[in-house]
Amino acid sequence: MAATNEVICDAGPLIHLDELSALDLLADFSAVFVPQEVWAEVEHHRPEALLCAEVSLSRITVQVAADPAFDTLVHTLSLGAGEQAAIRLARQRSTAMLLTDDAAARLAAEGLGLRVHGTLGILIRAVRRGQRTPQDVIELLQSLPNRSSLHIRTDLLSGIANQLRTEYGLSETSSGG
């Protein structure tokens, strides 16, 4: 089966991309699915993320079927309702990409053979797709600790910024830091 350009969102990437004023980076996906449980979580923590005019979010109710093995995984990794719904939907739409910044959800999804990325992956993708310049993304990476509730080690952010500088021939001084 051919890959699709659909994405299923957990709450984290929606919230974090909105905090970075970068939610528009999801606009080039053919469909952006948000399970009802995730929608409710985002609505509670950052309702403005659901109002981005550039992105059409599709709220969807996820069908739940009995799956003891998945239930064990959920219990073992203490996955919340949003993560569970997003992973269930990703399993139902197996060619879609799952966006999550939750380490346990990512571990579960990868273990189930799903394509998984997070906020950082979307930022890097933005450079490759011409949605942002490498310099713009480096600046977003540098501002992330102050602008977003996403907790990422600063050495990881610096490493990604340095990779972008190297890949696109930018100097350290051209990035203002």
N, C-alpha and C positions, 0 to 999 in steps of 0.2 A: 504494500500500500504506500502511495506517495505521501511525503510529508506535507502537512498543511501549514498555513500561516496563522493558525489560531493559538491563542494563549489563554490559560486559566490562571486567575490571580488569587493568591492568598492575600491577606490584609497587609502584611508588611510592605511589599513592593508598591502597592497603591499609596499607602501612607508616606513612605520614604520618598518616592518619586515626586509626590505632591509637595512635600517639605522642600525639595530641591527645585521646585518650579519646573519639573521635567516630566510631568505625567503625559505630555504630548508625545513622548517617545513611544507610547503604545499605539499611536494613531495609525501606524502603517501595518498593524496586524489586521487580517481580514475579519477577525472576531475576537473580542475581549470578553471572556466569560467570567462572571463573578458569582460564585455560589451564594445563595441566600444567607447562609451563616456568616460568610465573609462580609457580605454587604452590611449586615447588622453590626459587625465588629467595627468596620470602617465608619459607619454612620455614628457609632458611639464615640470613637476616638478622634476622627478627623472627617466630619461630614462633607467639608468642602472638596475633598478628593473625589467625591462621587458626582461633582457638578462640572468637571472639566469639559468645556465646550468642544475641545479638539478631539476628544476620545469618546466613542460610543461604547459604553459599558452595558453588557447584557446580563441582567440579573437572572439567575437560573436556579430552579429547584432541583436538587440532586436526588435521583432515585437511589434508595438504600435497599440493597438485597442482603440476605443473610450471608455472612462471610466470616466464619470463625477464625481463620488464619489472619485476616485483616484486623479483626477485633483484638486479637492477641497482640499484634504489632502496635495498634493504637494504645492499648493498655501499657505495653512495655515501654513505649517511647513517650507516654503521657501527652499524646496529641490532642489539641483542643478541637472544638467543633468545626471551626473554620478550616483548620489544616486537614481534618478528616474529610470534610466535604470537597475541598479542592483536590485532594488526592483521589477520592472516589470518582470525581468528574474526569480527572485526567486519565484514570484507568478506563472509563467509558469512552472517552475521546482520545484514544491512544496515540494519535498522530499530533495532538496538540502539545504545546510546551507548557509546563507548570512553572509559575513564578512564585517563589517563596524565599524569604530570608530566614526562616526558622530552621535551625540546624537539624533538629529531630525530624521535622517534616521532610527536609531534603534527604536525609539518610534513608527514611522510609521510602520515599519516592524513587530514589536511585536504586534501592534494593528491589523495587518492583519493576525496574527496567524503564522508568519514565524519563523523558527529557526534562531536566530541571535547570533553571537559572534563577538569579535573584536580581536585586537592584543593580549591583555592580556589573553583572552581565548585560543588562539593558543599557547601561551607560557606555560600555565598551562597544556594544552592537551599534549604538548611535553613531560612533565615529565611522565604523565600517560601512554603514548605510548612508553616510553623508547627512545625517540629521543634526549633528553637532561637529564642530571642528575638534581635532585632538586637543587644542589649547582650551576650548570650552570645557571639555570633559576633565582635563587635568585640574582646572579651576574648581569644577564641581567636586572632584575627589578631595581636593584640599579643603574645601569649605564644609564637606560632609559632617565632620565631628561637631561643628557649631550650628549647622542648619538642620540636621536630621536626628531623629531618635534611633537611627540604625547604629548599632554598636559594632564597629569594625576596628581592628587593631590599626594604629597609625602606620606601623611598618608595612602592613599589607597595602594600605592605600598609597603609601610612598612608592612601594614596589610596582604597583600597577601604573602609577603616574610615570615612573622612570621607564617602564616598558613602552608606554605610549610615546614618550620623548624619543627613545631610541628608534622605535618603529617608524616614526614620522619625521625624524631628523630635527627635533626641536632641542634647543639648549635649555639647561636648567634655569638660566636667567630670564629666558623668554616667558617663563611661567610665573614670574613674580615670587618665586620662593625657592 
